[in-house]
């Protein structure tokens, strides 16, 4: 019950092709890929910002002391 046979996957693929159509499926997958790329780019930018903040704190530790 835990795994599907090849015939199950073929039926699922045919249903997906019927619902989305052959022309719409590549466009949908392209949009998904663009979203993943944008997410990765955002994560890299956040990591770079965090690194810049860490360097700033290390060079000016007195700026964070409570007044």
Secondary structure, DSSP 8 states (H G I E B T S, - for coil): --S--HHHHHHHHHHHHHHH-HHHHHHHHHHHHHHHHHHHHHHHHHHHHHHHHHHHHHH-GGGGS--
